Amino acid sequence: MEAQARGEPGPSIGPYERTLWSNPEMTLGSFDASPESEDFETAGAIGDRPAIAFSRSAVGIVQAKRDAFVSDGTVAVLHNPRHPYRRFRVDRSGDHCEWLSVDPELLAEVNPRLGRDPRRPFSFPAAQVPLPRRAATLVRLAAKHLREPAPQVPDALWVEETLLEVLGLLAPAAEPRRTRASARHARLARHARELLSSRPERPWAVGSIARVLGVSPFHACRVFRRATGYTLHAYLTEQRLRRALALFESGECSDLRALAAAAGFANHSHFTAHFRAAFGATPSQFRRRATPEAVRELSQKIRTAILS
């Protein structure tokens, strides 16, 4: 997931990857692979710089010598330089994400919480960190802006400042004490994440989730909240909101009612209320063309809403 710095955005750097924007210290790119691809499990090797992935779909990740987890849009995946990994299918659409490769010295300066060793900056046990809603939204907005068709000229200064802000917002979660019970609970929570993040549009109930997991409803609720910090309802709502952001970026749904249904919301008004409360802007405002003026205005709304 690394490209050489280029002066112009957009070139393909492999069968699944494309550069969206680059300078000598950072490269923002996208990755899109179908699970039917022969090399789906191993595609997208990490280059000479550390890389961070921001998922648009849910996918399983297994890094060498680390536990498997689900990259579902609520976490940022940390890849050390040249560190091997593989993926497994969760979402039927495959693996779709943006990735940011960063000069290790810049990473250590912007966010020393993530690591200081340039050879292996991400040294803590987990291979992912929580992705705050603000950071996730700014990544989606930057990618949407950079994908706008010509004659739009991307605002490179805004993009660079925004990506630096995203880097600064990431922080490792506290590592819980490991026991046999906590290992079982982590596996149960991972399976629940796979289930809900792969089909957030379904009208889930606690009983149906618990039946799939093979546990009692009370146990499913308690373990999931302890392991993830989310209630089942809050996690499902978060998945639906972040899926809506990805749908806005892709332009797949031109009608807001269709987009609300595709994301899993009961109706258009329900979707609008949740979206405005989460991001400080309406879906209509986020759907507009991401011109330089529009993205600066919208990013300020997002910052103000999430910081307040």
C-alpha positions as a Markdown table, in Angstrom:
| # | Residue | x | y | z |
|---|---|---|---|---|
| 1 | Met | 0.0 | 0.0 | 0.0 |
| 2 | Glu | 2.6 | 2.5 | -0.9 |
| 3 | Ala | 3.3 | 4.6 | -4.0 |
| 4 | Gln | 6.1 | 7.0 | -5.0 |
| 5 | Ala | 5.2 | 10.7 | -4.6 |
| 6 | Arg | 3.6 | 12.0 | -7.8 |
| 7 | Gly | 2.8 | 15.5 | -8.9 |
| 8 | Glu | -0.7 | 14.6 | -10.2 |
| 9 | Pro | -3.4 | 12.6 | -8.5 |
| 10 | Gly | -5.1 | 9.5 | -9.9 |
| 11 | Pro | -2.7 | 7.1 | -11.5 |
| 12 | Ser | -3.2 | 3.4 | -11.0 |
| 13 | Ile | -0.3 | 1.7 | -9.1 |
| 14 | Gly | -1.5 | -1.9 | -9.4 |
| 15 | Pro | -4.6 | -3.9 | -10.2 |
| 16 | Tyr | -6.4 | -2.8 | -7.1 |
| 17 | Glu | -4.7 | 0.4 | -6.0 |
| 18 | Arg | -4.8 | 4.0 | -7.1 |
| 19 | Thr | -3.1 | 7.1 | -5.9 |
| 20 | Leu | -5.4 | 10.0 | -5.0 |
| 21 | Trp | -2.9 | 12.5 | -3.7 |
| 22 | Ser | 0.8 | 12.6 | -2.8 |
| 23 | Asn | 3.6 | 14.7 | -1.6 |
| 24 | Pro | 7.2 | 13.6 | -0.5 |
| 25 | Glu | 6.0 | 12.7 | 3.0 |
| 26 | Met | 2.5 | 11.3 | 2.5 |
| 27 | Thr | 0.5 | 9.4 | -0.1 |
| 28 | Leu | -3.2 | 8.9 | 0.1 |
| 29 | Gly | -4.5 | 6.1 | -2.1 |
| 30 | Ser | -7.5 | 3.8 | -2.5 |
| 31 | Phe | -7.8 | 0.0 | -2.6 |
| 32 | Asp | -10.7 | -1.9 | -4.1 |
| 33 | Ala | -10.7 | -5.7 | -4.5 |
| 34 | Ser | -13.4 | -8.2 | -5.1 |
| 35 | Pro | -13.5 | -11.4 | -3.0 |
| 36 | Glu | -13.6 | -13.3 | -6.3 |
| 37 | Ser | -10.1 | -12.1 | -7.2 |
| 38 | Glu | -7.6 | -15.0 | -7.1 |
| 39 | Asp | -5.2 | -13.0 | -4.9 |
| 40 | Phe | -7.8 | -11.4 | -2.7 |
| 41 | Glu | -6.3 | -12.8 | 0.4 |
| 42 | Thr | -2.8 | -11.4 | -0.1 |
| 43 | Ala | -3.1 | -8.4 | -2.5 |
| 44 | Gly | -1.7 | -5.0 | -1.5 |
| 45 | Ala | 1.7 | -5.6 | 0.0 |
| 46 | Ile | 3.0 | -2.9 | 2.4 |
| 47 | Gly | 5.9 | -0.9 | 1.1 |
| 48 | Asp | 8.8 | 0.8 | 2.8 |
| 49 | Arg | 6.8 | 3.3 | 4.8 |
| 50 | Pro | 4.2 | 2.6 | 7.5 |
| 51 | Ala | 0.6 | 2.7 | 6.2 |
| 52 | Ile | -2.8 | 3.2 | 7.8 |
| 53 | Ala | -6.0 | 1.8 | 6.2 |
| 54 | Phe | -9.5 | 3.3 | 6.6 |
| 55 | Ser | -12.1 | 0.8 | 5.5 |
| 56 | Arg | -15.2 | 1.6 | 3.4 |
| 57 | Ser | -16.4 | -2.0 | 3.8 |
| 58 | Ala | -15.9 | -4.6 | 6.4 |
| 59 | Val | -13.0 | -7.0 | 6.0 |
| 60 | Gly | -11.1 | -9.4 | 8.2 |
| 61 | Ile | -7.4 | -8.8 | 8.7 |
| 62 | Val | -4.7 | -11.1 | 10.1 |
| 63 | Gln | -1.2 | -9.7 | 10.5 |
| 64 | Ala | 1.7 | -12.0 | 11.2 |
| 65 | Lys | 1.9 | -12.9 | 14.9 |
| 66 | Arg | -1.2 | -11.0 | 15.8 |
| 67 | Asp | -4.9 | -12.0 | 16.4 |
| 68 | Ala | -7.4 | -11.7 | 13.6 |
| 69 | Phe | -9.8 | -8.7 | 13.8 |
| 70 | Val | -12.5 | -7.0 | 11.7 |
| 71 | Ser | -11.7 | -3.7 | 10.0 |
| 72 | Asp | -15.2 | -2.2 | 9.8 |
| 73 | Gly | -14.8 | 1.5 | 9.6 |
| 74 | Thr | -14.7 | 2.1 | 13.3 |
| 75 | Val | -11.0 | 1.3 | 13.5 |
| 76 | Ala | -7.9 | 2.4 | 11.6 |
| 77 | Val | -5.6 | -0.5 | 10.6 |
| 78 | Leu | -1.9 | 0.0 | 11.3 |
| 79 | His | 0.7 | -1.7 | 9.0 |
| 80 | Asn | 4.4 | -1.6 | 9.7 |
| 81 | Pro | 6.8 | -1.4 | 6.8 |
| 82 | Arg | 7.0 | -4.6 | 4.9 |
| 83 | His | 5.0 | -6.5 | 7.5 |
| 84 | Pro | 3.0 | -9.4 | 6.0 |
| 85 | Tyr | -0.7 | -9.8 | 6.4 |
| 86 | Arg | -3.7 | -11.4 | 4.8 |
| 87 | Arg | -7.4 | -10.6 | 4.6 |
| 88 | Phe | -10.5 | -12.7 | 4.7 |
| 89 | Arg | -14.0 | -11.9 | 3.4 |
| 90 | Val | -16.6 | -10.3 | 5.7 |
| 91 | Asp | -18.5 | -8.0 | 3.4 |
| 92 | Arg | -19.8 | -9.7 | 0.2 |
| 93 | Ser | -18.4 | -6.7 | -1.8 |
| 94 | Gly | -14.8 | -7.4 | -0.8 |
| 95 | Asp | -12.2 | -5.0 | 0.6 |
| 96 | His | -12.6 | -1.3 | -0.1 |
| 97 | Cys | -10.6 | 1.3 | 1.7 |
| 98 | Glu | -8.4 | 4.4 | 1.6 |
| 99 | Trp | -4.8 | 4.1 | 2.8 |
| 100 | Leu | -2.3 | 6.6 | 3.9 |
| 101 | Ser | 1.4 | 5.9 | 3.8 |
| 102 | Val | 3.5 | 8.2 | 5.9 |
| 103 | Asp | 7.2 | 9.1 | 6.3 |
| 104 | Pro | 8.1 | 7.6 | 9.7 |
| 105 | Glu | 9.8 | 10.7 | 10.9 |
| 106 | Leu | 6.7 | 12.8 | 10.1 |
| 107 | Leu | 4.5 | 10.2 | 11.9 |
| 108 | Ala | 6.7 | 10.3 | 15.0 |
| 109 | Glu | 6.5 | 14.1 | 15.0 |
| 110 | Val | 2.7 | 14.4 | 14.4 |
| 111 | Asn | 1.6 | 11.5 | 16.7 |
| 112 | Pro | 4.3 | 10.0 | 18.9 |
| 113 | Arg | 1.5 | 8.0 | 20.6 |
| 114 | Leu | 1.5 | 5.7 | 17.6 |
| 115 | Gly | 5.2 | 4.9 | 17.8 |
| 116 | Arg | 8.7 | 6.4 | 17.4 |
| 117 | Asp | 10.8 | 3.6 | 15.9 |
| 118 | Pro | 11.0 | 4.3 | 12.1 |
| 119 | Arg | 11.6 | 0.6 | 11.4 |
| 120 | Arg | 8.6 | -0.5 | 13.4 |
| 121 | Pro | 6.5 | 2.5 | 14.5 |
| 122 | Phe | 3.4 | 0.5 | 15.5 |
| 123 | Ser | 4.9 | -1.6 | 18.3 |
| 124 | Phe | 1.9 | -2.1 | 20.6 |
| 125 | Pro | 0.1 | -5.5 | 20.6 |
| 126 | Ala | -3.0 | -4.4 | 18.6 |
| 127 | Ala | -2.9 | -3.9 | 14.9 |
| 128 | Gln | -5.6 | -1.3 | 14.9 |
| 129 | Val | -6.7 | 1.8 | 16.8 |
| 130 | Pro | -10.2 | 3.3 | 17.3 |
| 131 | Leu | -11.1 | 5.5 | 14.4 |
| 132 | Pro | -12.9 | 8.6 | 15.8 |
| 133 | Arg | -16.0 | 9.7 | 13.9 |
| 134 | Arg | -14.3 | 13.0 | 13.1 |
| 135 | Ala | -11.2 | 11.4 | 11.6 |
| 136 | Ala | -13.3 | 8.9 | 9.6 |
| 137 | Thr | -15.4 | 11.7 | 8.2 |
| 138 | Leu | -12.5 | 13.8 | 7.2 |
| 139 | Val | -10.9 | 10.9 | 5.4 |
| 140 | Arg | -14.1 | 10.3 | 3.4 |
| 141 | Leu | -14.4 | 14.0 | 2.7 |
| 142 | Ala | -10.8 | 14.3 | 1.4 |
| 143 | Ala | -11.3 | 11.2 | -0.8 |
| 144 | Lys | -14.5 | 12.6 | -2.2 |
| 145 | His | -12.9 | 15.9 | -2.9 |
| 146 | Leu | -10.0 | 14.3 | -4.7 |
| 147 | Arg | -12.2 | 12.1 | -6.8 |
| 148 | Glu | -14.2 | 15.1 | -8.2 |
| 149 | Pro | -13.9 | 15.1 | -12.0 |
| 150 | Ala | -12.0 | 17.8 | -13.9 |
| 151 | Pro | -12.0 | 20.8 | -14.3 |
| 152 | Gln | -12.0 | 20.8 | -10.5 |
| 153 | Val | -8.5 | 21.5 | -9.1 |
| 154 | Pro | -8.0 | 19.9 | -5.7 |
| 155 | Asp | -7.2 | 22.1 | -2.8 |
| 156 | Ala | -3.8 | 20.5 | -2.0 |
| 157 | Leu | -3.2 | 22.6 | 1.1 |
| 158 | Trp | -6.5 | 21.7 | 2.6 |
| 159 | Val | -5.9 | 18.0 | 1.8 |
| 160 | Glu | -2.5 | 18.0 | 3.5 |
| 161 | Glu | -3.7 | 19.8 | 6.6 |
| 162 | Thr | -6.7 | 17.5 | 6.9 |
| 163 | Leu | -4.6 | 14.3 | 6.6 |
| 164 | Leu | -2.2 | 15.7 | 9.3 |
| 165 | Glu | -5.2 | 16.3 | 11.5 |
| 166 | Val | -6.4 | 12.7 | 10.9 |
| 167 | Leu | -3.0 | 11.4 | 11.9 |
| 168 | Gly | -3.1 | 13.4 | 15.1 |
| 169 | Leu | -6.5 | 12.1 | 16.1 |
| 170 | Leu | -5.5 | 8.4 | 16.2 |
| 171 | Ala | -4.5 | 6.9 | 19.6 |
| 172 | Pro | -4.2 | 3.3 | 20.8 |
| 173 | Ala | -6.8 | 2.0 | 23.1 |
| 174 | Ala | -5.9 | 0.7 | 26.5 |
| 175 | Glu | -5.0 | -3.0 | 26.4 |
| 176 | Pro | -7.3 | -5.1 | 28.6 |
| 177 | Arg | -5.8 | -7.8 | 30.9 |
| 178 | Arg | -5.8 | -11.1 | 29.0 |
| 179 | Thr | -7.5 | -14.1 | 30.5 |
| 180 | Arg | -9.0 | -17.3 | 29.1 |
| 181 | Ala | -12.5 | -15.7 | 29.4 |
| 182 | Ser | -11.4 | -12.4 | 27.8 |
| 183 | Ala | -10.0 | -14.4 | 24.8 |
| 184 | Arg | -13.3 | -16.2 | 24.4 |
| 185 | His | -15.2 | -12.9 | 24.7 |
| 186 | Ala | -12.9 | -11.2 | 22.1 |
| 187 | Arg | -13.7 | -14.0 | 19.6 |
| 188 | Leu | -17.4 | -13.6 | 20.3 |
| 189 | Ala | -17.2 | -9.9 | 19.9 |
| 190 | Arg | -15.3 | -10.3 | 16.6 |
| 191 | His | -17.9 | -12.7 | 15.3 |
| 192 | Ala | -20.6 | -10.2 | 16.2 |
| 193 | Arg | -18.7 | -7.4 | 14.4 |
| 194 | Glu | -18.4 | -9.7 | 11.3 |
| 195 | Leu | -22.2 | -10.3 | 11.4 |
| 196 | Leu | -23.4 | -6.8 | 11.9 |
| 197 | Ser | -20.8 | -5.0 | 9.7 |
| 198 | Ser | -21.4 | -7.3 | 6.8 |
| 199 | Arg | -25.2 | -6.7 | 6.8 |
| 200 | Pro | -26.0 | -3.4 | 8.6 |
| 201 | Glu | -29.0 | -2.9 | 6.4 |
| 202 | Arg | -30.9 | -5.8 | 8.1 |
| 203 | Pro | -33.5 | -5.1 | 10.8 |
| 204 | Trp | -31.5 | -6.9 | 13.5 |
| 205 | Ala | -32.9 | -7.8 | 17.0 |
| 206 | Val | -30.9 | -8.9 | 20.0 |
| 207 | Gly | -32.5 | -12.3 | 19.9 |
| 208 | Ser | -31.5 | -12.9 | 16.3 |
| 209 | Ile | -27.9 | -11.8 | 16.9 |
| 210 | Ala | -27.6 | -14.0 | 19.9 |
| 211 | Arg | -29.0 | -17.0 | 18.1 |
| 212 | Val | -26.4 | -16.7 | 15.3 |
| 213 | Leu | -23.7 | -16.3 | 17.9 |
| 214 | Gly | -25.0 | -19.3 | 20.0 |
| 215 | Val | -25.3 | -17.4 | 23.3 |
| 216 | Ser | -28.0 | -15.8 | 25.4 |
| 217 | Pro | -29.2 | -12.3 | 24.5 |
| 218 | Phe | -27.9 | -11.0 | 27.9 |
| 219 | His | -24.5 | -12.5 | 27.3 |
| 220 | Ala | -24.3 | -11.1 | 23.8 |
| 221 | Cys | -25.1 | -7.6 | 25.0 |
| 222 | Arg | -22.7 | -7.7 | 28.0 |
| 223 | Val | -19.7 | -9.2 | 26.2 |
| 224 | Phe | -20.0 | -7.0 | 23.1 |
| 225 | Arg | -20.2 | -3.8 | 25.2 |
| 226 | Arg | -17.2 | -4.8 | 27.4 |
| 227 | Ala | -15.1 | -5.8 | 24.4 |
| 228 | Thr | -15.9 | -3.0 | 22.0 |
| 229 | Gly | -17.2 | -0.1 | 24.1 |
| 230 | Tyr | -20.4 | -0.1 | 22.0 |
| 231 | Thr | -23.8 | -1.4 | 22.7 |
| 232 | Leu | -25.1 | -3.6 | 19.9 |
| 233 | His | -27.6 | -0.8 | 18.9 |
| 234 | Ala | -24.9 | 1.9 | 18.9 |
| 235 | Tyr | -22.5 | -0.2 | 16.9 |
| 236 | Leu | -25.1 | -1.0 | 14.3 |
| 237 | Thr | -26.1 | 2.7 | 14.0 |
| 238 | Glu | -22.4 | 3.6 | 13.7 |
| 239 | Gln | -22.0 | 1.1 | 10.9 |
| 240 | Arg | -25.0 | 2.5 | 9.1 |
| 241 | Leu | -23.7 | 6.1 | 9.4 |
| 242 | Arg | -20.2 | 5.1 | 8.1 |
| 243 | Arg | -21.7 | 3.1 | 5.3 |
| 244 | Ala | -23.7 | 6.2 | 4.3 |
| 245 | Leu | -20.5 | 8.2 | 4.1 |
| 246 | Ala | -18.9 | 5.6 | 1.8 |
| 247 | Leu | -22.1 | 5.6 | -0.4 |
| 248 | Phe | -21.9 | 9.4 | -0.7 |
| 249 | Glu | -18.2 | 9.1 | -1.7 |
| 250 | Ser | -18.9 | 6.4 | -4.3 |
| 251 | Gly | -21.9 | 8.2 | -5.8 |
| 252 | Glu | -23.8 | 4.9 | -6.1 |
| 253 | Cys | -27.1 | 6.2 | -4.7 |
| 254 | Ser | -28.2 | 9.5 | -6.2 |
| 255 | Asp | -31.5 | 9.5 | -4.4 |
| 256 | Leu | -31.3 | 10.1 | -0.6 |
| 257 | Arg | -34.3 | 7.8 | 0.1 |
| 258 | Ala | -32.5 | 5.0 | -1.7 |
| 259 | Leu | -29.3 | 5.8 | 0.1 |
| 260 | Ala | -31.0 | 5.7 | 3.5 |
| 261 | Ala | -32.5 | 2.3 | 2.7 |
| 262 | Ala | -29.1 | 0.9 | 1.4 |
| 263 | Ala | -27.4 | 2.1 | 4.6 |
| 264 | Gly | -30.1 | 0.4 | 6.8 |
| 265 | Phe | -32.1 | 3.3 | 8.1 |
| 266 | Ala | -35.9 | 2.9 | 8.5 |
| 267 | Asn | -36.7 | 5.9 | 6.4 |
| 268 | His | -35.3 | 9.2 | 5.0 |
| 269 | Ser | -36.3 | 11.3 | 8.0 |
| 270 | His | -34.7 | 8.8 | 10.4 |
| 271 | Phe | -31.5 | 8.8 | 8.4 |
| 272 | Thr | -31.4 | 12.7 | 8.2 |
| 273 | Ala | -31.9 | 13.1 | 11.9 |
| 274 | His | -29.1 | 10.6 | 12.8 |
| 275 | Phe | -26.8 | 12.0 | 10.2 |
| 276 | Arg | -27.2 | 15.6 | 11.3 |
| 277 | Ala | -26.8 | 14.7 | 15.0 |
| 278 | Ala | -23.6 | 12.8 | 14.2 |
| 279 | Phe | -21.9 | 15.1 | 11.7 |
| 280 | Gly | -23.5 | 18.6 | 12.1 |
| 281 | Ala | -24.5 | 18.6 | 8.5 |
| 282 | Thr | -27.5 | 17.2 | 6.5 |
| 283 | Pro | -27.1 | 14.4 | 4.0 |
| 284 | Ser | -27.9 | 16.9 | 1.2 |
| 285 | Gln | -25.0 | 19.1 | 2.3 |
| 286 | Phe | -22.6 | 16.2 | 2.3 |
| 287 | Arg | -23.9 | 15.0 | -1.1 |
| 288 | Arg | -23.0 | 18.2 | -2.9 |
| 289 | Arg | -20.0 | 18.4 | -5.2 |
| 290 | Ala | -16.8 | 18.5 | -3.2 |
| 291 | Thr | -15.4 | 21.7 | -4.5 |
| 292 | Pro | -12.6 | 23.4 | -2.6 |
| 293 | Glu | -15.0 | 25.9 | -1.1 |
| 294 | Ala | -17.6 | 23.3 | -0.2 |
| 295 | Val | -15.1 | 20.9 | 1.5 |
| 296 | Arg | -13.7 | 23.7 | 3.6 |
| 297 | Glu | -17.1 | 24.8 | 4.7 |
| 298 | Leu | -18.3 | 21.2 | 5.4 |
| 299 | Ser | -15.1 | 20.1 | 7.2 |
| 300 | Gln | -15.6 | 23.1 | 9.5 |
| 301 | Lys | -19.2 | 22.1 | 10.3 |
| 302 | Ile | -18.0 | 18.6 | 11.1 |
| 303 | Arg | -15.2 | 19.8 | 13.4 |
| 304 | Thr | -17.6 | 22.2 | 15.2 |
| 305 | Ala | -20.3 | 19.5 | 15.6 |
| 306 | Ile | -18.0 | 16.7 | 16.8 |
| 307 | Leu | -15.9 | 18.9 | 19.1 |
| 308 | Ser | -19.0 | 20.5 | 20.8 |
